[in-house]
Amino acid sequence: MKLYWAPHSRAFRTLWLLEESGLPYERELVPLGSARLKSAEYRAINPMMKVPALEDGPARLAESGAICAYVADLAPDGRLAPGIGDPARGPYLHWMFFDAACMESAFVERMAGVAIPPRSAGWGSFDQVMGVLEDQLATGPWVLGERFSAADIMLGMSLWYGMHLLKLVKDRPVLEAYVARCVARPAFQRAEAIEAEGLTELEKAASA
């Protein structure tokens, strides 16, 4: 598998996922705003001209959530995704989709100060989304209880952004403790090291 990625993007969650998976993969650094993103070759992989994107033989896919779901199903021993027939498969898919369907929209609502009637918004409201997550994680440690999965990578990464970059998620001890558990995982820390190396490489290229 080859991951096309760039630092400071949603590609981080795919780095984290791949590091958790234990599967062999290679990386190609594609700087944000670069000509590479607009090339015909890259557009054949991701017509949105964004990162991340993944190639796995004839399979080409983009969207970080899709990449996480795809790789999680390939990881051995069901370590990241309950298999078909496993009772946990349904809740797992629910929380995998919850990120894009509810969390990102809730963040946009709060950042833009948009007032949408909760009955009309598919995500309800920012406070409802955060409250639902708090209720689910109250007994933790992970969104599926004792079982860590790719759903935690999706949710944990978005909550990390919401807390540390967007400064939207505040004074929610249950969510803060959950993110701390995510950040403490060795695979998360390896992904951070890869991101730091990527930033250094970009800085060297810019100064050359």
C-alpha positions in Angstrom: 0.0 0.0 0.0 1.1 3.6 -0.7 -0.2 6.5 1.3 -0.1 10.0 -0.2 0.0 12.5 2.6 1.1 15.8 3.9 1.6 17.2 7.4 -1.1 19.4 9.0 -3.9 17.6 7.2 -6.5 14.9 7.8 -3.8 12.5 6.5 -2.6 12.3 10.1 -5.4 10.0 11.1 -4.5 7.6 8.2 -0.9 7.6 9.4 -2.1 6.8 12.9 -4.4 4.0 11.5 -1.7 2.5 9.4 0.8 2.5 12.3 -1.9 0.8 14.4 -2.6 -1.8 11.7 0.9 -3.4 11.6 0.5 -3.7 7.9 3.5 -2.8 5.6 3.0 0.5 3.7 5.0 3.2 2.0 4.5 6.9 2.0 4.8 9.7 -0.6 4.9 13.2 0.8 2.7 15.5 -1.4 3.0 19.1 -0.1 -0.3 21.0 0.2 -0.7 23.4 -2.6 1.9 21.7 -4.7 1.8 21.1 -8.5 1.8 17.3 -7.7 -1.8 17.6 -6.3 -3.0 19.1 -9.6 -1.2 16.6 -11.9 -3.3 14.3 -14.1 -1.6 11.3 -12.5 -2.6 12.4 -9.0 -6.1 13.4 -10.0 -6.6 9.9 -11.2 -6.1 8.8 -7.6 -8.0 11.6 -5.9 -10.0 13.9 -8.2 -10.5 16.3 -5.3 -6.7 17.0 -5.5 -6.3 16.6 -1.8 -4.5 14.4 0.7 -4.7 11.7 2.0 -5.1 9.1 -0.8 -4.2 5.5 -0.9 -3.2 3.0 -3.6 -3.3 -0.7 -2.9 -2.7 -2.6 -6.1 -5.6 -1.7 -8.4 -7.6 -0.1 -5.5 -7.4 3.7 -5.3 -9.3 5.7 -2.7 -9.4 9.0 -1.0 -11.3 10.5 2.0 -9.6 9.8 5.3 -12.6 7.9 6.7 -12.8 5.6 3.7 -9.1 4.9 3.9 -9.3 4.1 7.7 -12.3 1.8 7.1 -10.5 0.0 4.2 -7.2 -0.5 6.0 -9.0 -1.5 9.3 -10.7 -4.4 7.5 -7.3 -5.6 6.2 -5.6 -5.5 9.6 -5.1 -9.0 11.0 -7.0 -10.6 13.9 -9.8 -8.0 13.7 -7.6 -5.7 15.8 -9.1 -2.5 14.3 -12.5 -3.5 12.9 -15.0 -6.1 14.1 -15.7 -8.5 11.3 -19.0 -9.1 9.5 -21.1 -11.3 11.8 -19.5 -9.8 15.0 -22.2 -8.1 17.1 -19.8 -5.1 17.5 -19.8 -4.5 13.8 -23.0 -2.4 13.8 -21.9 0.0 16.7 -18.5 0.2 15.1 -19.9 1.4 11.8 -22.2 3.8 13.6 -19.2 5.6 15.3 -17.1 5.4 12.1 -19.8 7.4 10.3 -20.6 9.7 13.3 -17.4 11.6 12.7 -18.1 13.0 9.2 -21.9 13.0 9.6 -22.1 14.8 13.0 -18.8 15.9 14.4 -17.4 17.9 11.5 -20.8 19.6 10.9 -21.1 20.4 14.6 -17.6 22.0 14.5 -18.5 24.1 11.5 -21.8 25.2 13.2 -19.8 26.4 16.3 -17.0 28.1 14.3 -19.4 29.9 12.0 -21.9 30.8 14.7 -24.6 29.4 12.5 -28.0 29.0 14.3 -29.8 26.0 12.7 -32.9 24.5 14.4 -31.7 21.1 15.8 -34.7 19.4 14.1 -33.4 20.5 10.7 -29.7 19.8 11.2 -28.7 16.2 10.6 -26.2 16.5 13.5 -28.7 18.1 15.9 -26.4 20.7 17.5 -22.8 21.0 18.7 -23.9 20.5 22.3 -25.9 17.4 21.4 -23.0 15.9 19.6 -20.6 16.4 22.4 -23.2 15.2 24.9 -23.8 12.0 23.0 -20.0 11.3 22.9 -19.7 12.0 26.6 -22.4 9.5 27.3 -20.9 6.9 25.1 -17.4 7.3 26.6 -18.4 7.7 30.2 -17.6 4.1 31.0 -14.8 3.8 28.3 -12.1 3.5 27.8 -13.0 3.3 24.1 -16.1 4.0 22.1 -16.8 0.2 21.9 -16.0 -0.2 25.6 -12.8 -2.2 26.2 -12.1 -2.7 22.5 -10.0 -0.1 20.7 -11.0 0.2 17.0 -10.6 2.5 13.9 -13.7 4.3 15.2 -11.5 5.7 18.0 -9.0 6.9 15.5 -11.8 8.8 13.7 -13.3 10.3 16.8 -10.1 10.8 18.8 -8.4 12.7 16.0 -11.4 15.0 15.5 -11.7 15.7 19.2 -8.0 16.4 19.4 -8.3 19.0 16.6 -11.4 20.4 18.3 -9.5 20.8 21.6 -6.0 21.8 20.6 -6.4 23.6 17.2 -9.9 24.8 16.9 -10.3 25.5 20.7 -14.0 24.5 20.5 -14.2 21.5 22.9 -13.7 22.9 26.4 -14.4 21.9 29.9 -15.4 18.3 29.1 -13.3 16.0 31.3 -14.7 12.8 29.9 -13.6 13.8 26.3 -10.3 15.2 27.5 -9.4 12.0 29.3 -10.4 10.0 26.1 -8.1 12.1 23.9 -5.3 11.7 26.4 -5.7 7.9 26.1 -5.5 8.2 22.3 -2.4 10.4 22.4 -0.7 8.0 24.7 -0.9 5.1 22.2 2.5 4.2 20.7 1.1 4.2 17.2 -0.2 7.8 17.7 3.3 8.8 18.8 4.9 7.1 15.9 2.5 9.1 13.6 3.6 12.3 15.3 7.2 11.4 14.7 6.5 10.8 11.0 4.7 14.1 10.8 7.6 15.9 12.3 10.0 14.3 9.8 7.7 15.4 7.0 7.7 19.0 8.3 11.5 19.0 8.4 11.7 17.6 4.9 9.4 20.4 3.6 11.4 23.1 5.4 14.6 21.8 3.9 13.1 21.8 0.4 11.8 25.3 0.9 15.2 26.6 1.9 17.2 24.8 -0.8 
